[in-house]
Amino acid sequence: MIYFFGRFVVILALAASLAWLSMRQWGVLAGYLVGFLVLSIPLIYSYVNLARLIKFISLDRVESLPGSSGAWDEAFSRLEKHVRTMKLQVRTIEKQHERFIEAFQASPNGIIMLDDVDQIEWCNSIAEYFFGIAIQRDAQQRINYLIRRPEFIRYLNDRLFDEPLLIEQMGPNGNLSLLVQIFPFAENRRLLLAQDVTDLRKAEAMRRDFVANVSHEMRTPLTVMMGFLETVQTLDLDQAQKDEYLGLMMTQGKRMKSLVEDLLTLANLEANSQPASMTIVPMKSIFALLKDEAMALSNGAHQLNFQCDTDHFILGEERELISAMSNLISNAIRYTPAGGAIKVIWHLNHDGLGEFIVQDTGPGISPEHLPRLTERFYRVDRSRSRETGGTGLGLAIVKHIATRHQATLQIDSKIGEGSVFRLQFPNTRISSELI
């Protein structure tokens, strides 16, 4: 500041001196004219530099101002440095903002930013999908105009945001369950977070159904056994009647044992999500075992046909594969009326996939039941399943074993024509005895 004031004083002193000399030499008018000219030179110089500065500001090129001289050179240099610093700070802030936006967009949760009157300032694409919002169209719209569920409007108006709100039947197809919670932050604004808990809700429902089904399945044989025991204890029965009741109790006991064993098998499979080992499984010996079990279970009531391609093996867990294949065969025998035919095939199809096929001539299954057959305890006909001794877990076990072997379970059936259950194994799970 002192530097600029000193220069100003020097210019005034110079103008006054030259004007005084001109007055003595050429008169008063000449002195004023010389003084004016001396003062106008820095004024014109300042105007030119000011015009250059305005031009570069309008072009947003202040950080590249051309060099000047004197006080203007220092002013340009400081201004250029300040603008460059400011732009660097702005670019840093913009990059941080972009990273925040990218992080919010990458979030699996819906995020909506609301102002102090609940108008939408911004939302990510997940929130758009959850609530049918388009930020380009709905920015500055009140959130309660777009999410018109009564429970949400009450939640918003009550301002009690300590607990989340569950909203069912959301999303474009109305099949999502969303857990919504609002968090107040700076300047009376609010952040709405929406989490998709559809799978969690389904899992909870499955657990509830599972517990209820297990309780029901166990309660029935226990009730029967207790009734028989009470009869044996309280009534004077002859040996034939006692043997009959003990036989019936044994049947119910075996049923509970099968149920517990299937539950344990299913629990072990669900706990082990790793792929099965790549051990060579001898299909010839497995088919011999499966055939013996099938003949014992059928007891001559069905026409059994076993065809095994002995040139190709499965790579996997032998115990699990036997369990899956045995389940499919026993289901076919249980649900195929006496005199029906059951064909069991192991071969390599034209696509190079290993196929284990169980085909029966049973009553068939309606199309609406096919997608749910692998659910635990799902039965097409509950009374018939209990009569045949099924636990309702067989196909669920088969599905889990197939998944561990990267295989797929395909079910085709027509009412009155029978069913075909097909396990398809990828070529990575197939081995030739020649290798």
C-alpha positions in Angstrom: 0.0 0.0 0.0 2.8 2.4 0.9 4.5 1.4 -2.4 1.5 2.5 -4.5 1.0 5.7 -2.5 4.6 6.6 -2.9 4.4 6.1 -6.7 1.2 8.3 -6.7 3.1 11.0 -4.8 6.0 10.9 -7.2 3.7 11.2 -10.3 2.0 14.2 -8.7 5.3 15.8 -7.8 6.6 15.2 -11.4 3.4 16.7 -12.9 3.5 19.7 -10.6 7.2 20.3 -11.3 6.8 20.1 -15.1 3.7 22.3 -15.0 5.5 25.0 -12.9 8.5 25.0 -15.3 6.1 25.2 -18.3 4.3 28.1 -16.7 7.5 30.1 -16.3 8.7 29.2 -19.8 5.5 29.4 -21.8 2.7 30.7 -19.6 -0.1 29.5 -17.4 -2.0 27.7 -20.1 1.0 25.7 -21.2 1.7 24.8 -17.6 -1.8 23.4 -17.1 -1.6 21.5 -20.4 1.8 19.9 -19.5 0.5 18.9 -16.0 -2.7 17.4 -17.6 -0.6 15.4 -20.1 1.7 14.1 -17.4 -1.2 13.0 -15.3 -3.2 11.5 -18.3 -0.4 9.1 -19.3 -0.7 6.8 -16.2 -4.5 7.2 -16.5 -4.5 6.0 -20.1 -2.1 3.2 -19.1 -4.4 2.2 -16.3 -7.5 2.3 -18.5 -5.8 0.1 -21.1 -4.8 -2.5 -18.5 -8.3 -2.3 -17.0 -9.8 -3.0 -20.4 -7.4 -6.0 -20.8 -8.4 -7.3 -17.4 -12.2 -7.0 -18.2 -11.6 -8.8 -21.5 -9.8 -11.7 -19.9 -12.4 -11.9 -17.2 -15.2 -12.2 -19.8 -13.2 -15.0 -21.5 -12.6 -16.7 -18.2 -8.8 -16.6 -18.8 -7.7 -14.5 -15.8 -5.1 -17.2 -14.9 -3.4 -16.5 -18.2 -3.2 -12.7 -18.2 -0.4 -11.2 -20.3 2.5 -9.5 -18.6 2.4 -5.8 -17.8 4.6 -3.4 -16.0 4.7 -1.4 -12.8 1.8 -1.7 -10.4 -0.4 -3.4 -12.9 2.1 -6.2 -13.4 2.0 -7.0 -9.7 -1.8 -6.7 -9.6 -2.1 -9.1 -12.6 0.3 -11.5 -11.0 -1.6 -11.6 -7.7 -4.9 -11.8 -9.4 -3.7 -14.6 -11.7 -2.4 -16.6 -8.7 -5.5 -16.1 -6.7 -7.8 -17.2 -9.6 -5.7 -20.2 -10.2 -5.9 -21.2 -6.6 -9.6 -20.7 -6.5 -10.2 -22.8 -9.6 -8.0 -25.5 -8.2 -10.1 -25.5 -5.1 -13.3 -25.6 -7.1 -12.1 -28.5 -9.2 -11.1 -30.4 -6.0 -14.6 -29.7 -4.6 -16.3 -30.8 -7.8 -14.3 -34.0 -7.9 -15.2 -34.7 -4.3 -18.9 -34.0 -5.2 -18.7 -36.3 -8.2 -17.2 -39.1 -6.0 -20.0 -38.6 -3.4 -22.6 -38.8 -6.2 -20.9 -42.0 -7.6 -20.8 -43.5 -4.1 -24.5 -42.7 -3.6 -25.3 -44.2 -7.1 -23.3 -47.3 -6.3 -25.3 -47.8 -3.0 -27.8 -50.7 -3.1 -30.1 -48.5 -1.0 -32.4 -45.8 -2.3 -31.3 -42.3 -1.3 -33.4 -39.2 -1.6 -32.4 -35.7 -0.3 -35.2 -33.5 0.8 -35.2 -29.8 1.6 -36.8 -28.1 4.6 -40.3 -28.4 3.1 -39.9 -32.1 1.9 -39.2 -31.3 -1.7 -36.9 -33.6 -3.6 -33.4 -32.1 -4.2 -31.7 -35.2 -5.5 -32.1 -39.0 -5.6 -30.1 -41.9 -6.9 -31.2 -44.4 -9.6 -32.1 -47.0 -7.0 -34.6 -44.6 -5.4 -36.0 -43.8 -8.8 -36.6 -47.6 -9.4 -38.1 -48.1 -5.9 -40.5 -45.2 -5.9 -41.1 -44.5 -9.7 -39.3 -41.2 -9.5 -37.6 -39.4 -12.4 -35.2 -36.8 -10.9 -35.2 -34.7 -14.1 -39.0 -34.5 -13.9 -39.7 -34.6 -10.2 -37.0 -32.3 -8.8 -38.5 -29.8 -6.4 -41.7 -31.9 -6.0 -42.9 -32.7 -2.5 -42.2 -36.3 -1.7 -45.7 -36.9 -0.3 -47.1 -36.1 -3.8 -45.0 -38.9 -5.3 -45.2 -41.5 -2.5 -48.9 -41.5 -1.6 -49.0 -44.5 0.7 -51.0 -43.5 3.8 -48.5 -45.1 6.2 -45.6 -43.1 4.7 -47.5 -39.8 4.8 -48.3 -40.4 8.5 -44.6 -41.2 9.1 -43.6 -38.1 7.3 -46.1 -35.8 9.1 -45.5 -37.2 12.6 -41.8 -36.5 12.3 -41.0 -39.6 14.5 -38.0 -40.8 12.6 -36.3 -42.9 15.3 -37.7 -46.2 13.9 -37.9 -47.3 10.2 -41.1 -47.8 8.3 -41.9 -51.0 6.3 -43.8 -50.4 3.1 -45.0 -53.4 1.2 -45.9 -53.8 -2.5 -43.5 -51.2 -3.9 -41.4 -51.1 -7.1 -42.6 -51.2 -10.7 -44.1 -54.6 -10.3 -45.4 -54.1 -6.7 -43.4 -57.0 -5.4 -40.8 -55.2 -3.3 -40.8 -54.7 0.5 -38.9 -51.5 1.5 -37.6 -50.5 4.8 -37.7 -46.7 4.9 -36.1 -44.3 7.4 -35.6 -40.6 7.4 -32.6 -38.9 8.9 -32.6 -35.1 9.6 -29.4 -33.2 8.9 -28.1 -29.6 8.3 -30.4 -26.7 7.7 -33.5 -28.6 8.5 -33.0 -30.9 5.6 -33.7 -34.7 5.5 -32.2 -37.8 4.0 -34.5 -40.6 3.1 -32.9 -44.1 2.9 -34.9 -47.1 1.5 -33.6 -50.6 1.8 -34.9 -53.6 -0.2 -35.8 -56.2 2.4 -37.9 -58.4 0.0 -35.5 -61.4 0.3 -35.2 -61.0 4.0 -39.0 -61.0 4.4 -39.2 -64.0 2.2 -36.6 -65.8 4.3 -38.5 -64.9 7.4 -41.7 -66.3 6.0 -39.9 -69.4 4.9 -38.5 -69.9 8.3 -41.9 -69.4 9.9 -43.4 -71.9 7.4 -40.6 -74.3 8.0 -41.0 -74.3 11.8 -44.8 -74.7 11.4 -44.4 -77.5 8.9 -41.8 -79.4 10.9 -44.0 -79.0 14.0 -47.0 -80.3 12.1 -45.1 -83.2 10.5 -43.7 -84.3 13.9 -46.9 -83.8 15.8 -49.0 -86.2 13.7 -46.8 -89.3 14.2 -46.2 -88.4 17.8 -50.0 -88.1 18.4 -50.5 -91.5 16.7 -47.8 -93.2 18.7 -49.0 -91.7 22.0 -52.5 -92.9 21.2 -51.3 -96.4 20.6 -49.1 -96.4 23.7 -52.1 -95.3 25.8 -54.2 -98.0 24.3 -51.6 -100.7 25.0 -51.2 -99.4 28.6 -54.9 -99.1 29.5 -56.5 -102.0 27.6 -56.1 -105.7 28.0 -55.1 -106.7 24.5 -54.2 -110.0 23.2 -50.8 -110.6 21.6 -52.0 -110.2 18.0 -53.5 -106.8 18.8 -50.3 -105.7 20.7 -48.2 -106.8 17.7 -50.5 -104.8 15.4 -50.3 -101.7 17.5 -46.5 -102.0 17.9 -46.2 -102.4 14.2 -48.1 -99.2 13.6 -46.0 -97.4 16.2 -42.9 -98.7 14.4 -44.2 -97.3 11.1 -44.7 -93.9 12.7 -41.3 -94.0 14.4 -39.7 -94.8 11.0 -41.6 -91.9 9.5 -40.2 -89.5 12.2 -36.7 -91.0 11.7 -36.9 -90.3 8.0 -38.1 -86.8 8.6 -35.2 -86.1 11.0 -32.7 -87.6 8.7 -34.0 -85.6 5.7 -33.9 -82.4 7.9 -30.3 -83.1 8.9 -29.3 -83.8 5.3 -31.0 -80.6 4.1 -29.4 -78.6 6.9 -25.9 -79.9 6.0 -26.4 -79.1 2.4 -27.6 -75.6 3.1 -24.6 -75.0 5.4 -22.1 -76.1 2.8 -22.4 -73.8 -0.2 -19.0 -74.9 -1.7 -19.0 -76.9 -4.9 -18.8 -80.7 -4.4 -15.5 -82.5 -4.8 -14.4 -83.9 -8.2 -14.2 -87.5 -7.2 -14.9 -90.0 -9.9 -18.2 -91.8 -9.1 -18.6 -95.3 -10.6 -22.1 -95.2 -12.1 -22.2 -98.9 -12.8 -22.0 -99.8 -9.1 -24.4 -96.9 -8.1 -27.0 -98.1 -10.6 -26.8 -101.6 -9.2 -27.4 -100.2 -5.7 -30.3 -98.0 -7.0 -31.8 -100.9 -8.8 -31.8 -103.1 -5.7 -33.4 -100.4 -3.6 -36.1 -99.7 -6.3 -37.0 -103.4 -6.6 -37.3 -103.7 -2.8 -39.5 -100.6 -2.6 -41.6 -101.5 -5.6 -41.9 -105.1 -4.4 -42.8 -106.2 -7.9 -45.6 -103.7 -8.4 -43.9 -101.8 -11.3 -42.1 -102.4 -14.5 -38.5 -101.2 -13.7 -36.1 -100.5 -16.5 -32.5 -99.3 -15.8 -30.2 -98.2 -18.6 -26.6 -97.0 -17.7 -24.0 -95.6 -20.0 -20.9 -97.2 -18.4 -18.5 -95.1 -20.5 -19.0 -91.9 -18.7 -18.8 -91.1 -15.0 -19.9 -88.1 -12.8 -17.3 -86.2 -10.9 -18.8 -85.4 -7.5 -19.7 -86.6 -4.0 -20.9 -90.2 -4.3 -23.0 -90.1 -1.1 -24.9 -87.0 -2.2 -25.4 -88.2 -5.7 -26.9 -91.5 -4.4 -29.2 -89.5 -2.2 -30.5 -87.3 -5.0 -30.9 -90.2 -7.5 -32.6 -92.4 -4.9 -35.0 -89.6 -4.0 -36.1 -89.3 -7.6 -36.6 -93.0 -8.0 -38.4 -93.5 -4.7 -40.8 -90.6 -5.6 -41.6 -92.2 -8.9 -42.3 -95.6 -7.3 -44.5 -94.0 -4.5 -46.6 -91.9 -6.9 -46.9 -94.4 -9.8 -49.8 -96.8 -9.4 -49.2 -100.5 -9.4 -48.6 -101.9 -12.9 -47.0 -98.6 -14.1 -43.6 -98.4 -15.7 -40.5 -96.5 -14.4 -37.4 -96.0 -16.6 -34.1 -94.8 -15.1 -31.4 -93.7 -17.6 -27.8 -92.4 -17.3 -26.3 -91.2 -20.5 -24.5 -88.4 -22.4 -26.9 -86.3 -24.5 -26.2 -84.7 -27.9 -25.0 -81.5 -26.2 -22.4 -83.3 -24.2 -24.3 -83.0 -20.9 -24.6 -85.9 -18.5 -28.2 -86.8 -17.9 -29.8 -88.8 -15.1 -33.4 -89.3 -16.0 -36.3 -90.9 -14.1 -39.4 -91.3 -16.2 -42.7 -92.7 -14.9 -46.2 -93.3 -16.1 -47.9 -92.0 -13.0 -50.8 -89.6 -12.8 -48.8 -86.5 -13.7 -48.5 -83.1 -12.1 -50.5 -80.0 -13.0 -48.4 -77.1 -14.5 -49.2 -74.7 -11.6 -47.4 -77.0 -9.1 -44.2 -77.6 -11.1 -42.4 -74.3 -10.1 -42.9 -75.1 -6.4 -42.1 -78.8 -6.2 -38.6 -78.2 -4.8 -39.9 -76.1 -1.9 -39.6 -77.7 1.5 -42.8 -79.5 2.6 -44.6 -78.5 -0.6 -46.9 -81.3 -1.6 -49.4 -81.6 -4.5 -51.6 -83.9 -2.5 -50.8 -83.9 1.2 -52.9 -87.0 2.1 -51.4 -89.1 -0.7 -47.9 -88.0 0.4 -48.4 -89.2 3.9 -49.9 -92.5 2.7 -46.8 -93.1 0.6 -44.4 -92.2 3.4 -43.0 -89.0 1.9 -41.5 -86.3 4.1 -41.9 -83.4 1.6 -38.2 -82.7 1.6 -36.9 -85.1 -1.1 -37.0 -82.7 -4.0 -35.5 -79.8 -1.9 -32.6 -82.1 -1.1 -32.2 -83.0 -4.8 -32.2 -79.3 -5.8 -29.4 -78.5 -3.2 -27.3 -81.5 -4.3 -27.7 -80.5 -8.0 -26.6 -76.9 -7.1 -23.5 -78.2 -5.4 -22.7 -80.2 -8.6 -23.4 -77.3 -10.9 -26.3 -79.4 -12.3 -29.9 -78.4 -13.1 -33.1 -80.2 -12.1 -35.7 -80.1 -14.9 -39.3 -81.4 -14.4 -41.7 -82.1 -17.2 -45.1 -83.6 -16.5 -48.6 -83.9 -18.1 -51.7 -85.0 -16.3 -52.5 -88.6 -17.1 -49.2 -89.2 -18.9 -46.6 -89.3 -16.2 -43.6 -87.2 -15.3 -39.9 -86.9 -16.3 -37.3 -85.7 -13.7 -34.0 -84.9 -15.3 -30.7 -84.0 -13.6 -28.3 -82.4 -16.2 -24.6 -82.2 -15.3 -22.2 -79.9 -17.1 -19.3 -81.4 -19.1 -16.9 -80.3 -16.4 -18.5 -82.8 -14.2 -18.3 -85.7 -16.7 -15.4 -88.1 -17.0 -14.7 -90.9 -19.4 -13.2 -94.2 -18.2 -10.7 -93.8 -21.0 -9.1 -90.7 -19.3 
